[in-house]
Amino acid sequence: MRLDRRQVGSFGAYAAAASLSIVAAIWVLHLWRANLRVPFDYDDDALLFGFIVRTVVDRGWLWTNPMGGAPAGFDLHDYPVSAHDTTHLAIVRMMALGTHDWGLVFNLYFLLGFPLIAIAALAVFRRFGVGTVPAVAMSVLYAFLPSRLLVGEIHLFLDVFFQVPIAVLLMLRVCAPDPPLVAPAAPGARWPRLDLRSGRTWAALGGAALVSATSSYYAFFAICLLVGIGVWAAVERRSWRNFAAGLALAGVVAAGLFLQGLPTIVYQAGHGPNPQVGKRFAWEAEVYGLKLAPLLLPVTGHRVPPLARVKSEYDAAAPLNSETGVTSLGVVAAVGFLSLLGVALAGRRAPGVPAPAPSVDRSAALPPEAPLRPLAVLTVLAILLGTIGGFGSLFALLVSPQIRAYCRLNVFIGFFALFAVALLLERVRRRRPRVAAIATLAAFAIGLLDQTSSLAVRDYAGVERVFASDAAFVRRIEAVVPSGAALFQLPASTFPEPPSVNRMAGYAPFRPLLHARTTRWSYPAMRGRATATWVADVAARPPARMLEAVSDAGFEGVVIDRDGYADGGAALASGFRELLGGEPLPSSDGRLRFFSLTEYSRRRRARESPAAEALPR
């Protein structure tokens, strides 16, 4: 098959966006310093997602893992944190065909996000007539939104948001005179009819299915914006078809969310509900709501010291500054954001989205101002939904508080804004190509420098030392205990969303488990279920009674995280030494201690110890 010049040029644009995003990632993240087999982020929620990635790599999917939650084994059904990340998990599963090193897969998937996001954004920009240079430049800037760089692998799947441009494409198609899914009413009929024959309808359905399978948060935001823009387009065009199309696509996304949540529904039907997991409160929508000032302020740790001080002073003084602190758009996107607000205030001066003629190349058919007004309306809708005290707060109060971090709408707003900049540059390009080329290159260079800060570069050497210490510690344990041995972790920590205990961060107990090959670990045990109740009860006992229960349950050892105790675990370790008659095995960084129960359990069996306590299964 021979490619024509237009196809070659299109391929070149995508190759350029992917290549440029990869090169920029190497430069921005200083990847020459990193060991790709060691996670860039090895704390907080990154440990949870590391465990999920490892579970998918080792077992094929996320729901169960016998290496955690000993003695019964771990089950995630009560906390479907990644149930709606089906597309992400499928890609991770395919990557695991090439390697079983979960740390490598973890890092590579985060890095793969840069070209995936850039390509998805470029596809949408090109579809609406943006030329190659501005489209590539703005698509790469979108892949480097500050929130993605600052949060990184801590929210791994949320930060690989290639589905957001596709969701926005659906919204813009809803605004067209001939929207997908809904055909004009038949002669003599009053209402429009369902259209399942056209290719664009099936493309829209496929896009909606993808949006539903790549994050519950972004899918929920897409549902709200599809319905909202459908209402606006119906009023604007005086046609029920636009509203019906928006509602239908929103329904497809909602149906996809429901289907992916079925495993949890079925599990809880058989095991009973678990009200202790995933508790949310309506007021949390205020704490994690969208704020306009952080969108427009410089990125945290900006390269220019005065700008960094402005952001630092705001963060120190402003209330409710949780995730909102990383939602900066950057200066280029801020220009696009303010431009869209101006278009919204200008009313009907900017035209809506015309439908491209079927026989005309879509990449050249549309005037550059065509999508500006729908993008402006979408921006206003996102603000109304996400801002503190907005419609999101009402939804949390009156419907469900499960969606609380409305500040994450910055990913949608960032795309709207950079799309607007791309359209404005395209308008200039069609009139004064040289001026546009210079402006585009300047915008790209300034934007990339402005959106990236030193905080995007992790302490690779420090993380590798901790990672290597944990790995060596687990290897030493596994060398002296039988294969399949269960190890009891102290202090007992709850799951999910555990609080910090003294200096031990919430998900820190995941760390040894991530290195285990032949051992099983007591963490995580699902809060509200029998195993977690048993673990908490045993961990609260005096050392003598605790060791008796742990030994009778078949555990081969106890691991203490000294950071979980105000005294560094000294009192507990002293009690164990006295009872076990030996010194613990320490980790190289001194944080973890392993006490073997092999000899202790042998002595108890020799004395014909009573039957083991009934364990939860």
N, C-alpha and C positions, 0 to 999 in steps of 0.2 A: 504494500500500500504506500502510495506517495503522498507526503504531506505538502500542502500548499504553504505559501509564504505566511499567511495569517496564522495557520496552525503552528508553524515553527516559531513565530514571534510570541504566540501565547505560551508555548512551552518554555521559551527563554525567559519570559517574565516570571513564571512560577519557579524556575530554576534559580533565577537571580534572587527572588525573595527568600527562598529556602537557604541558599548559600550565604546571603548577606546576614540572615538571622543567626546562622550557626557561627559565622566569623565574629559577629558582634557579641554573641554569648561567650565565646572563648575569651574575648577581650574584656568584657564587662565583669565576668565572674572570675577572671584570672585562673582559668581552668588548667593551665600548665602547672599550677601548684597542687592540684587536687589529685587524689587517688580515687579513680572512678569506682572502685570496689568498696569504698567507705562512704556511707551516706553524707551528703553535704550538711544535712540537719539531723542531729542525733539527740533530740530532746523534744519535750512537749508532744503535740499531736503527731509529729513526724514518727515517733516510736509506734503509735497506733497504726498509722498507715504503712509503716515498715512491716509490722506484723501481718497486716492484711495482704500486702504484696508478697511476703514470704509464704503465707498460707496459699495464695493462688499459685505461686511458683511450685510449691511442693505438692499441693493436693488438688490443683486444678480449679478450685473456686474458693469462696470466702467463708462459707457458713460454719464449718467445723474444723477443729484442729486438736488432735489428741495430745499434742505436746504441751498445751496449756490447760489450765483449769483442773490440774490433778487434785484428787484421784479420779474424778469422773470424766475429764476431758472438757474442752472448751466448745461452747455453742454460741454463735453470734445472733441468733434469730431475734432475741428480745431487743437488740440494739442495731437496727438495719442501717448503720451509718453509711455504708457504701452499696446498699441494695440497689440504688438507682444510678450507680456508676457502671452499668453493664458494659458500655462501650469501652470505657477505660480498662476495666478488668479483662475484657476480651483481648485487648491489645497487649496487656501485661502477660496474659496467658500465651499469646503467640510469641512474645519475646522470650518466654521461658523455654521455648523449643530450642533456642540457641544457647542458653546458659541457665544453670540452676543457682547462680550466684545472685541472691535476692538484692544485695546492695548494689550490684552493677545494674540490674534491671530497674531498681528504684531510681538511681541517678539518670540512667539513659532515658527513662520515660519523662522525667522532668525536663531534660534537655530536648527531647523530641518535641515537647510542647512549643518551643520557639518556632521551628519551621511549620508545624501543623497550624498554629494560630495565624502565622503570617500568610500561609497559602489560603486558608479559609477566608481571611479578610480580603486578600487580593482578589479572590474569585468574586466576591460581592462587589468590590469597587469596580472591577472590569465590567461586570454585568450592567452597571449603570453608567457606562461610558467614560470612566476615568482612564486617562492615558497611562501608559506603562510606567513612566518615571514617577509621577506623583502617587500612583497606586502602590507601587513597590515600596516607596519610601514610607508612606503612612501605614501600610500593612506591617512592616517591620517594627515601626514605633509601637504599634498596637501590641505586638508580641512582647514588648518590653515595658508594659505598664508597671509603674512603681510597686503596686501591691503584689504583683507576681514575683518581683525580685526580692522584696523585703520579707514576704511571708514564705516564699519558696516551698520546700517540701513539707512544711508543717501542715499545709492544706494541699497536699499533692494533687488530688483530682480536681479540686476547685481551681487550681492554678494552671490547669491545662484546659483552657476554655475555648477550644476551637469551635465549639457548637454555637457560641454566642453570635458570630456573624451570620451563621445559617438561620438562627432564630430571627435575626433582624431582617434578613432577606424575606422570610415568610411574612413578617409584619408589613414590609413594603409591598409585597405582592397582594396583600389584603387590601391595600389602598388603591390598587389599579382599577381602571374602568371594567376590566374583565378578570375578576379575581378567580383563584382556583377553587375547585370543589363545587361551585355553585354556578349553574348555567342560567341564562335568562328564562323567564317564565314562558311556557308554551303558549302558542296563540290561543287567546280566550281564557287563559289561566291567570290567577292573581299573584301567585307566589312563585319565586324562582325554584328551580329543581336541581337535584343532586347530579353532578357531572363526574362520572367515574371512567370516562373513555379517554380523556385527553392526557397526554404525557405530562403536562404541567401539573395536573391534579395529582398524579402518582408521585411526581417529584416533590410536591408539597407534602404529601403524606409521608414520604420517606424522610424528609427533613424534620417533620414534627416528631416522628418516631425516634430519630437520632437525638433531638433535643430532650426528649423524655428520658433517654438512657445515658445521660452524661451529667447528672447532678440534679438532685431534687430542688436545690435552691434556684439554679438558673432556669429549670423547667417551670417552677412556680412563677418566677418573674416573667417568663415568656408567656405563660397563660394569662396573667394579668394584663400585660401589654398588648397581646393579641386581641383580647376582648375590648380593651380601651381604644385601640387604634381602629378596630372594626366599627365601633360606635361612631367615632369621629368621621371615618370615611363614609359611613352610611349617611350621616347628616350632610357632609360635604358634597357628596354625589347624589344625594336624594335617592338612594338605592338600598333596598334590604339586602342585596347580594353581598355587599362588603361586610355588613354586620354578620350575616350568616357564615361567610367564609372565615372571619375571625373567630367566631364562636365554634365552628366546626374544627378548625385547627387546634384551638385551645382544648377542645374535647378530646382530640387524638392524643395530645400531650398528657392530659389528665388520665386517660385510659392507660397509656404506657406506664405512668407512675403507679397506677393501681396494680397492673399486672406484675410489675417488678416487686411490689410489696406483698404479693400473695404468699411467698414462703413464710413471712412473719405472721400473717393472718392465720395460715394453716397451723403453724407451730403453736401459736397461742390458743387456738381453738382446742388443741389436744393437751396442752400443758397448763392452760389457764393464763390470764393476763398477768403482766408484771408492772404494776403501777409505780414501782420504785425506779424504773429506768426511763431515761429521756424526759424527765419532768421539765416543763417549761412554764413560764408565767408571762402574763400579758405585758407586764412592765418591762420585760427584757427587750421588747421591741423598741423601747425608748433608749435603753442602754446601748444597744447595737444598731441604732437607727442611722440613717444617712444625714450628714451635715454638709452644708454647702461650703463653708469656709475651708475645711480640709481638702475638698476637691480642688480648690484654686490656690492653696498655699503651696510653697515649695515642698519637695520630697524630704522626708526625714534624713538628716545627714547630708544635705546638699553639698555639692562640690564648692560652692561659693560661700565662704564663712558667714557673711551678713545674712544671706538667705537661710542658711542652716540655723542661725540664731533666731530668726523670726519664727521658724517652725518650732524650734525648741521652746521658745517663750509661750507660744500658743498651747502646745501640748502640756506644758507645766501648769498653766492656769485654767484651761478649759475643762469643764465637767464632761462626763459621759464620753471619755476619749479612749474607748477600747479599741476595737478594730478600725474605727474611723481614722486613726492616726496614720494608716498606710494607704488611704484612698486617694492620695494626690493624683491628679491627671497629668501633670507636667505642663509646661508653658505652652507647647504647641496645641495640645488637646484643650487647654483652657481657652485659647483663642477660638477654637471651634465651638466649645461649649457656649461662650458668650455670644458668638455669632448666631447660634441656633436660638438662644433666648431672644436675640434681636429679631430674628425671622418670626418667632412666635408672636412677639409684640406687634410686628408689622401687619399681622392679619393675613389677608387674602392676596397680598401682592406677589408672593412667591407661588408658582403653580404647583399643583399636585403631581403625582407620578403618572405620566401617561403610559399607556401600554405600547411596547415596541411592536412595530409591524412584523408579522410572522416571517416575512421574506427578507427582513433587513438584519444586518449584523448588529446584535444587541450592544456590542462593545463600542459602537460608534453612533447608534441611533438616537440616544437620549441627550437632550441638552443638559449641561452640567448642573443647572439649578433645579432639575426635575425633582429629586428626592428631598430637597432641603426642607420643605414645609412639613412633610410627614416626619422627618427626623426631628424637627423642632417640636412637633406635637409629642413624639415619643419621649423626648427629653423632659418635657413638662410633665408627662404622665409618670415617668420614672421618679421625678422629684416628688410629685404628689403621693406616690405610693410609698417611697422609702424614707422621706424626711421624718425627723422626730416629731411625733404628734400627727403624722399624716395618716393616709388610708391604711397603711400597713399596721399602724397601732390599733386602728379600729378593727381590722381583721383579726389581730391577735386577741383583742378583747372579746369580740362577738362571735368569732368562728373557731379559730385555733391558734394557740401561741407557738406551735411547733416551728414555724418560720419566724425567726427573730432577728437575724443579722441582715437587716435591710441595707446596711452600708455596702453590702456586696453588689448592689446595683451599680457601683462605680465601674464595673466591667462593661455593662451595657452603655452607660453614659460615656465612658471613654471611647467606645466604638462609634457611637453617634457623633461625638466631637471630632474624632480623626477622620471620619467619613466626610463631615462638613468641610474640614480643611482640604481633603483630597478634591472635593468638588470645586472649591474656590480656586485651588491651584489649577485645576483643569480648565476652568473658565479663563484664567489668565493665559494658559498654554495655547488655547485656541486663537487668542488674539495676538499675544506676544510671546512666542515660544522661547526665545532666549531668556527673557526676564523670568518666565516661569521656571525654566531649568535652574537658574541661579537661586531663585526663591525656594524651590523644592530642595535643592541640595543644602541650602542654609537651614531650612526648617528641619531637615533630617539630622544634620550634625548637631544643631542646637538642642533639638528634642532628645536625641540619644544621650547627650552629655547631661541634660537637665533631668531626665527621668531616672538616671542611674547614679547611685552614690556608693561610697566605700562600704556601706552596710550590706550591699548585695554580695560582697565577697566574704565567704565564711572563713572561720579560723580552721582551715583544713588540717594543719599540723596538730592543733589542739584536739580536734575531734578525732583524728586518727589515733592519737595516744590513748584516749578514753576507749575508743572502739577496740584497739588492739589489747588493752588491759582486760576488757570484758571477755574478748574471745579467748585469750590465753587462760583466764580464770576458769571458764567453762571447759576448755580442753583438759585442764588439770583435774577437774572434778570427774569428767567422763572417763579419765584414765584409771580411776580408783573405784568407781561404782559400776554395778552391772548394767548392761544395756537395758534400756527401758526403765531405769530407776526413777522414782519420783522424789522431788526435792521441795521442801516446804520453805516458803519465803517469808521473811520478817523484816519490818513490820507488815502485818496484813493490810493490803490496800484494796479499796473497793474498785469496781469496774461497772459501768463506764464513767467517764468524766470525774475521776478521783480528785480530791483536793490535795494540795501539798501537805506533807507531814514533816515538820521541822525543815530540814534542808533537802529532803527528798521530794523532787517534783512529782506531779501526779502520775504520769505514765512511766516513771523510771523503772518499776519492776519488770517492764518488758525487756530491758536491756540484756540480761543473761539469756532469756528465752530466744532472742533473735540469733544467738550463736549456737544454740543447742543442736546436737545431731542425734544423740542416743538417749537423752534424758527428758523427763517430763517435769513441769514446774507448776506450782500451785496457782500462780497468777497467769491469766486473769480468770476469776470466777464471777459469773454474772450476778450482780446485786439483785436481791429478791428471790433467788433460787436457792435450793437446799445446799449446794456445795459452798456457796459464798457464806451462808449462815454458819455452816460447820467450821469453815476456815476462820471466820471472825471469832467464833466461840473458843476454839482451841488457842488462837493467838493471844487471847485475853487471859489465859490461865497462868499460874505460876510456872516457872521453868520445869519443875519436876513433873507436874501433871501435864504440861504441854508436851514434853518429850514422850511421855507414856502414850498419849493419844496419837501423836504423829507416828511413833514406832508401830503401834497397833494397826494403824491405817496403811502400813506398808511403805512408808517413806524411808528413803535410804540416807537422808541428810537434811540439814537445816542451813539455809543461807541467810545471813543478816546483812542488811544494808545499813551501815553505820550512820549514814546521813538521815535516816528516819528516826533517830533518837536524839533527844537533847543532850545526853551524855555520851553520844557516839556509840551507843550500844554496850558500854563498859559493864554495866550491872548485869545485863542479860548474858553477855559473853562470860562473865565471871561465874554465874550460876551454871552455865552449860559446861564450862571447864571442870567444875567440881563434880558434876553428875556424870560426865563422859570420860573424865580422866585423860584428856589430851588437849593439844593445842589445835586451834582452827587453821585451815588453809586460807591464807589471805590473797586477795587480788594484788597485782603489782602496784596499783595506785592507792592501796590501803583502804579502799572504801568498802569492799565486800569481804565477808568471812564465811567459810564453809566448815560446818561441823559434821563429821561422819557419824552415822548412827549404826553402822554395821556391827561393831563389837557390842554396843549397848543393846541392840535388838537381839543379838545372839545370847547375851546374858539373861535377858528377859524371857526368851523362849526356854532357856535351860531351867528357869525357875517356874516354868509352866504358867506364864502370865495369863490373866483372864482373857476371855474372848474379846476381839477388837470391837470397838464401838461400831454401831451400824452407820455406814457411810452413805451419803446421797449418791444416787445414780441417775 
